[in-house]
């Protein structure tokens, strides 16, 4: 037994369920079985060494998980602090874009109304005709006023 992999293989043959991961419960059960044996043999020494490798692997894994969680939470906090001003700017730009869009819609509606008015307005020849009619009406009034005198 020279590493965790060979330790797992060794214990699977004698003391643990083959193919299942090494958990603290499995290792403690294996140690209990090892302690029940009489005398100290090379087989028992190898079994104890195997459990030591697996305990070290579990401890290393637990430490790595703990460090990962701590670092992750600190990184998350740092990232949130770092991006908060940019997120605020993005919201501000989004609000401005929304206002600009509404203003453009209003301008478009106003322009459409003005174009409709221009398209529906009488052309210059019609205006000239109306002006001529107004002048003719004024002449007629003036003539009748003169006749009345």
C-alpha positions as CSV (number, residue, x, y, z in Angstrom):
1,X,0.0,0.0,0.0
2,X,1.7,3.2,-1.2
3,X,-1.1,5.7,-2.0
4,X,-4.8,6.3,-1.6
5,X,-5.7,4.4,-4.8
6,X,-3.9,1.2,-3.8
7,X,-5.2,1.6,-0.2
8,X,-8.8,1.7,-1.5
9,X,-8.1,-1.4,-3.6
10,X,-6.6,-3.2,-0.6
11,X,-9.4,-2.4,1.7
12,X,-12.0,-3.3,-0.9
13,X,-10.6,-6.8,-1.0
14,X,-10.8,-7.4,2.8
15,X,-12.7,-4.8,4.8
16,X,-15.0,-2.5,2.7
17,X,-17.7,-2.9,0.0
18,X,-16.0,-3.1,-3.4
19,X,-16.6,-0.1,-5.7
20,X,-18.2,2.2,-3.1
21,X,-16.4,5.4,-2.2
22,X,-14.4,5.6,1.0
23,X,-16.4,7.5,3.5
24,X,-15.5,8.2,7.2
25,X,-18.1,5.5,8.1
26,X,-16.5,2.9,5.8
27,X,-13.0,3.7,7.1
28,X,-14.1,3.5,10.8
29,X,-15.8,0.2,10.1
30,X,-12.6,-1.2,8.5
31,X,-10.6,0.0,11.5
32,X,-13.0,-1.7,13.8
33,X,-12.6,-5.0,11.9
34,X,-8.8,-4.6,11.8
35,X,-8.7,-4.1,15.6
36,X,-10.7,-7.3,16.1
37,X,-7.8,-9.3,14.7
38,X,-5.4,-11.1,17.0
39,X,-1.7,-10.3,16.8
40,X,0.2,-7.9,14.6
41,X,0.9,-9.2,11.1
42,X,2.1,-7.6,7.8
43,X,-1.5,-7.8,6.6
44,X,-2.8,-5.8,9.6
45,X,0.0,-3.3,9.2
46,X,-0.9,-2.8,5.5
47,X,-4.6,-2.5,6.4
48,X,-3.8,0.2,9.0
49,X,-1.6,2.0,6.5
50,X,-4.4,1.8,3.9
51,X,-6.9,3.4,6.3
52,X,-4.4,6.1,7.1
53,X,-4.0,7.0,3.4
54,X,-7.8,7.1,3.0
55,X,-8.2,9.3,6.1
56,X,-5.6,11.7,4.8
57,X,-7.4,11.8,1.4
58,X,-10.7,12.6,3.0
59,X,-9.1,15.3,5.2
60,X,-7.4,16.8,2.2
61,X,-10.7,16.8,0.3
62,X,-12.6,18.4,3.2
63,X,-9.9,21.1,3.5
64,X,-10.0,21.7,-0.2
65,X,-13.8,22.0,-0.1
66,X,-13.6,24.4,2.9
67,X,-11.0,26.6,1.2
68,X,-13.0,26.6,-2.0
69,X,-16.2,27.8,-0.2
70,X,-14.3,30.5,1.6
71,X,-12.5,31.8,-1.5
72,X,-15.7,31.6,-3.6
73,X,-17.7,33.7,-1.1
74,X,-14.9,36.3,-0.9
75,X,-14.6,36.4,-4.7
76,X,-18.4,36.8,-5.0
77,X,-18.4,39.7,-2.6
78,X,-15.5,41.4,-4.4
79,X,-17.1,40.9,-7.8
80,X,-20.4,42.4,-6.5
81,X,-18.6,45.4,-5.1
82,X,-16.6,45.8,-8.3
83,X,-19.5,45.6,-10.8
84,X,-22.1,47.6,-8.8
85,X,-21.2,51.0,-10.3
86,X,-21.2,49.6,-13.8
87,X,-24.6,48.0,-13.2
88,X,-25.9,51.3,-12.0
89,X,-24.6,53.0,-15.1
90,X,-26.3,50.4,-17.3
91,X,-29.6,51.0,-15.6
92,X,-29.2,54.7,-16.1
93,X,-28.4,54.3,-19.8
94,X,-31.4,51.9,-20.1
95,X,-33.7,54.6,-18.5
96,X,-32.3,57.2,-20.9
97,X,-32.8,55.0,-23.9
98,X,-36.4,54.3,-22.8
99,X,-37.0,58.1,-22.5
100,X,-35.4,58.8,-25.8
101,X,-37.5,56.1,-27.5
102,X,-40.7,57.6,-26.1
103,X,-39.6,61.1,-27.3
104,X,-38.9,59.7,-30.8
105,X,-42.3,58.1,-30.9
106,X,-43.9,61.5,-29.9
107,X,-41.8,63.3,-32.6
108,X,-42.8,60.7,-35.1
109,X,-46.5,61.0,-34.3
110,X,-46.3,64.8,-34.5
111,X,-44.5,64.7,-37.8
112,X,-47.1,62.3,-39.2
113,X,-49.9,64.7,-38.1
114,X,-48.1,67.6,-39.8
115,X,-47.6,65.6,-43.0
116,X,-51.3,64.7,-43.0
117,X,-52.2,68.3,-42.6
118,X,-49.9,69.3,-45.4
119,X,-51.2,66.5,-47.7
120,X,-54.8,67.4,-46.9
121,X,-54.3,71.2,-47.2
122,X,-55.5,72.9,-50.5
123,X,-52.7,73.6,-52.9
124,X,-51.7,77.1,-54.0
125,X,-54.0,77.3,-57.0
126,X,-56.9,76.6,-54.7
127,X,-55.7,79.2,-52.2
128,X,-55.4,81.7,-55.1
129,X,-58.9,80.9,-56.2
130,X,-60.2,81.5,-52.6
131,X,-58.3,84.8,-52.4
132,X,-59.9,85.9,-55.7
133,X,-63.3,85.0,-54.4
134,X,-62.7,87.0,-51.3
135,X,-61.6,90.0,-53.3
136,X,-64.6,89.7,-55.6
137,X,-66.9,89.6,-52.6
138,X,-65.2,92.7,-51.2
139,X,-65.6,94.5,-54.6
140,X,-69.2,93.6,-54.7
141,X,-69.8,95.0,-51.2
142,X,-67.9,98.2,-52.1
143,X,-70.0,98.6,-55.3
144,X,-73.2,98.2,-53.4
145,X,-72.0,100.7,-50.8
146,X,-71.3,103.2,-53.6
147,X,-74.7,102.7,-55.2
148,X,-76.4,103.2,-51.9
149,X,-74.9,106.7,-51.6
